Amino acid sequence: MSTPVLDLSIQVELDQFNLDLIFSSSKRTIGIFGPSGSGKTTLLESLAGLRGEAKGKLVCLGETWLDSSANVALKAEQRAIGYVPQDHLLFPHWNVRQNLESGSKRARQSGEDTESVFSEVVQTLELAPLLDRNITELSGGERQRVSLGRALCSGPKLLILDEPLASLDWKLRHRILPYLVRIRDTFKIPLLIVSHNPAELLALCDEVVALNRGKKVAQGTPTDVFSTPEVYAAAADEGFENIVRGEVVQSSNFETQIRLEGSETEQLITVSASHHTPGEKVLLGIRSQDVLLSNNRIQGVSARNWIEAKTQKLSQVDGKQVLIAKAGRNEFLVELTQDAVAELKIAPENRIWLFFKSSAVSVYSSTPSD
Ligand SMILES: Nc1ncnc2c1ncn2[C@@H]1O[C@H](COP(=O)(O)OP(=O)(O)OP(=O)(O)O)[C@@H](O)[C@H]1O
């Protein structure tokens, strides 16, 4: 087995409860999910060495950062972390270049080629036109890109993002998400992303750890974690959105057709006309409540889209049933009533068909654009 990215057992005393967390993960993109006040920021601050009161053991990529029993507690600046907090914390009186260079200082001290990292960061995050601008003149989304850039310039072993999209409005969130996908794919640095938004974690993470009141309640693939009853209830507060990847095949004034990545068939998803162009990689959002299910390939339905899938796991959540359906490499969570499960005789490994309307699909770009 490869060296875990994170291997930890930590305790922090808090007002209402204690953070008491044990987990190990070898995945390159790890998501931390939990409702407000569940201990996510406390965990990140403990990782970053900003919580002197944290006790226990913490090993990142084979390097011990904390071991209370052996009196080891590396200072924040000794942990090679790129930490992007929720409020960005940029130097307001410096321009973008100076802010990025402040990140490079640590990397230079450890002998890294900071110039090539700087250029790669500027290129990946499209920061060249902003380099001479002052921080106070930037929009929220631009500040977020600079903040990500500064963290990357410091040559981190682990990049930690605390709610990277939470401070942005809906439109900006969809502009920044593709940059996060790009960071994940360009810089092969392990990422730890904290979010209370399942869609972000589904789009970015290989593994999710869910917290509640300072304890781990689930760990596994994003769909596995989000389909566990306790987590689904918290995650589906505003409707649960499945996120799958695709590529635009055709686009006209009337409709856009998209091939699902990892699909075993050549079947296309049709959505309303969008500005996306053929060849473009996209993320598709389909809410679990908008998917209909049938145990045969019925004809004569108005829903334009259908996907052949296999049933996996069924969980009961507050009187509803939540099913994981697998189509090729894609997994969907589907909400069903108890009656529907009985009527359709849903059992593991059944062949089923998922139906949804074109208008139920949201298309998000996974490459940055204006
Ligand atoms: N320094 C502290 N001392 C005591 N209790 C604290 C301290 N910091 C946070 N808490 C409490 O610990 C709990 C977890 O807080 P934390 O900020 O880690 O949660 P969170 O999951 O990040 O929340 P949010 O999503 O709202 O940012 C909260 O009940 C909070 O009031």
The ligand as a Gaussian input file, in Angstrom:
#p B3LYP/6-31G(d) Opt

LIG

0 1
 N      -11.343000      27.970000      19.965000
 C      -12.476000      27.325000      20.265000
 N      -12.761000      26.987000      21.541000
 C      -13.896000      26.352000      21.865000
 N      -14.836000      25.990000      20.972000
 C      -14.630000      26.296000      19.699000
 C      -13.438000      26.966000      19.260000
 N      -13.501000      27.134000      17.900000
 C      -14.672000      26.592000      17.507000
 N      -15.350000      26.100000      18.578000
 C      -16.639000      25.408000      18.540000
 O      -16.392000      24.117000      17.972000
 C      -17.417000      23.702000      17.095000
 C      -16.838000      23.406000      15.720000
 O      -16.422000      24.604000      15.076000
 P      -15.761000      24.620000      13.624000
 O      -15.523000      26.062000      13.258000
 O      -14.601000      23.719000      13.623000
 O      -16.947000      23.999000      12.746000
 P      -17.148000      23.982000      11.151000
 O      -17.636000      22.629000      10.835000
 O      -15.926000      24.470000      10.481000
 O      -18.317000      25.048000      10.979000
 P      -18.642000      26.028000       9.705000
 O      -19.039000      25.123000       8.569000
 O      -19.811000      26.833000      10.237000
 O      -17.413000      26.850000       9.446000
 C      -18.432000      24.820000      17.121000
 O      -19.443000      24.447000      18.052000
 C      -17.659000      26.022000      17.613000
 O      -18.508000      26.913000      18.301000

